[in-house]
């Protein structure tokens, strides 16, 4: 691994790799060559193709610009009480989507129009089938966990930020947690729905409050799971001017241990909000108070320091103030929901 860390290392590439077939399979000097090799392995290539093919058949096949156009065109008409059928029938020359696709866009909250804007639909009972749509169907390409490990080999000193949702009662409000692994400090944001737009809104707000230089120093590389709420990575990675501000990668399916630091910290949140707890009565101030107590709790892994102090040492007190974090005195740290009673925000629970 010395090549990955040596500043004087200069990578050399064989000239054979610059022309077809771009691989080393037919080279007779492969066994004695010391340069980086590129091999074609049929089984691996086929598996990768099948994964990409399967991913391409899920989600939406529209770009962000196309979704923006559909939103600007369809949503105002729906708010005029026009049905999706009427919109498709009278605007066939302007729309490239079907009536069913419009319903799917509304169900997944991809466009701003909502089900409550459809007078007839609100009369029906909700279907039991959940709608999970990925905004970018190719979001995993180049962002898998293997890509993440390769990126860290190239930039081993980067601080990692882990993203994860914490659900309460199914279908209700949900938390987005942002965990800074080095300091073990975690932020939590209350969202009305577990969708992609709510995550983007949080990142846009943090980008505005912290300013680009501070934001980029904190969110150099992010690791998230495969949920639909993280399925629009370009909106997180780039600002509105198209400047790269972060890199996002995804864990493998059913592999929460790959972001184990955040998962362990969720155990503290469950001391306040057990599973299936309805988050509707809580406000963002309640969640911030809860995280202040958690971040003020000393950890043996941090040399008996609390995440708040370690984060302040690594990144400065000014960022903590901008994030709205406050340190709770050690003797006042409480890891149960009685803190909400103390503040008088929820008198009966």
Residue pairs with C-beta under 8 A, 6 or more apart in sequence:
1 153
2 9
3 9
3 11
4 153
4 154
4 156
5 156
11 36
12 35
13 35
13 36
14 24
14 33
14 35
16 24
16 27
17 23
17 24
17 38
21 40
22 38
23 38
23 39
23 40
24 30
24 33
24 37
24 38
24 39
25 39
25 40
27 33
30 37
51 140
52 138
52 141
55 137
55 138
55 140
55 141
56 137
56 138
57 137
58 134
58 137
59 133
59 134
59 135
59 136
59 137
59 231
60 67
60 105
60 110
60 133
60 134
60 135
60 136
60 137
61 137
62 70
64 135
64 232
64 234
64 235
67 105
67 110
67 111
67 135
70 95
70 97
70 105
70 111
71 110
71 111
71 112
71 113
73 91
73 94
73 95
74 84
74 87
74 95
74 102
74 105
74 111
74 113
75 111
75 112
75 113
77 87
78 84
78 87
78 106
78 113
78 117
78 118
79 113
79 117
81 119
83 118
83 120
84 99
84 102
84 103
84 118
85 99
87 95
87 99
87 102
88 95
88 97
88 98
88 99
88 102
97 105
104 131
104 133
105 111
106 113
106 114
106 115
106 118
107 115
107 131
108 131
108 132
108 133
108 195
108 228
109 193
109 195
109 197
110 133
110 135
110 196
110 197
115 121
115 122
116 122
132 228
133 228
133 231
134 228
134 231
135 196
135 228
135 231
135 232
136 231
136 232
136 233
136 234
139 230
139 231
139 232
139 233
139 250
140 226
140 250
143 233
143 248
143 249
143 250
144 249
144 250
144 252
145 249
145 250
145 251
145 252
145 255
145 258
147 249
148 221
148 223
148 249
148 250
151 221
151 247
151 249
152 158
152 160
152 221
155 221
158 220
158 221
159 180
159 181
159 182
159 218
159 220
159 221
160 181
160 182
160 221
160 222
160 223
161 178
161 179
161 180
161 181
161 218
161 219
161 220
161 221
161 222
161 223
162 178
162 179
162 181
162 222
162 223
162 224
162 259
162 261
162 262
163 176
163 177
163 178
163 179
163 199
163 222
163 223
163 224
163 225
163 230
163 248
163 262
164 176
164 177
164 179
164 224
164 225
164 259
164 262
164 263
164 266
165 174
165 175
165 176
165 177
165 194
165 225
165 227
165 229
166 174
166 175
166 176
166 177
166 188
166 266
166 269
166 273
167 174
167 175
167 194
168 174
168 175
168 273
168 275
168 276
168 277
168 278
168 279
169 276
169 277
169 278
169 279
169 280
170 276
172 278
172 279
172 280
173 190
173 191
173 192
173 193
173 278
173 279
173 280
173 282
174 190
174 191
174 193
174 194
174 279
175 188
175 189
175 190
175 191
175 269
175 279
175 287
176 188
176 189
176 191
176 198
176 199
176 202
176 229
177 186
177 187
177 188
177 262
177 265
177 266
177 269
178 186
178 187
178 188
178 189
179 185
179 186
179 187
179 259
179 261
179 262
179 265
180 186
180 218
180 311
181 261
181 262
182 310
182 314
183 302
183 307
183 310
183 311
183 314
183 315
184 261
184 265
184 299
184 301
184 302
184 307
184 310
185 295
185 307
185 308
185 310
185 311
185 325
186 262
186 265
186 291
186 294
186 295
186 307
187 291
187 323
187 325
188 269
188 287
188 288
188 290
188 291
189 202
189 284
189 287
190 279
190 282
190 283
190 284
190 287
191 198
191 199
191 202
192 198
194 227
194 228
194 229
195 228
195 229
196 228
196 229
196 230
196 231
196 232
196 235
198 229
199 229
199 230
199 232
199 236
200 232
200 235
200 236
203 219
203 235
203 236
206 215
206 219
207 215
207 239
207 245
209 322
209 323
210 218
210 319
210 322
210 323
212 239
212 243
212 245
214 319
214 322
215 245
215 246
216 245
216 246
217 315
218 315
218 319
219 245
219 246
220 246
220 247
221 246
221 247
221 248
221 249
222 236
222 246
222 247
222 248
222 249
223 248
223 249
223 250
223 251
223 258
223 259
224 230
224 248
224 249
224 250
224 251
224 259
225 250
225 251
225 256
225 259
226 250
226 251
226 253
230 236
230 248
230 250
233 248
236 246
236 248
237 244
237 245
237 246
237 247
237 248
238 244
238 245
239 245
251 258
251 259
252 258
256 263
257 263
265 294
268 294
268 297
268 335
269 290
269 294
271 335
271 336
271 337
272 290
272 335
272 336
272 337
272 339
273 279
273 282
273 290
273 337
281 346
281 349
282 340
282 346
283 345
285 345
286 340
286 343
286 345
286 346
288 324
288 325
289 339
289 340
289 343
290 339
291 325
292 325
292 326
292 327
292 328
293 328
293 333
293 334
293 335
293 339
294 307
294 335
295 306
295 307
295 308
295 311
295 325
295 327
296 306
296 307
296 308
296 327
296 328
296 329
296 330
296 333
297 306
297 307
297 333
297 335
298 304
298 305
298 306
298 330
299 305
299 306
299 307
302 310
306 327
306 330
308 320
308 325
308 327
309 327
311 319
311 320
311 325
312 320
334 342
337 349
340 346
340 349
341 347
341 349
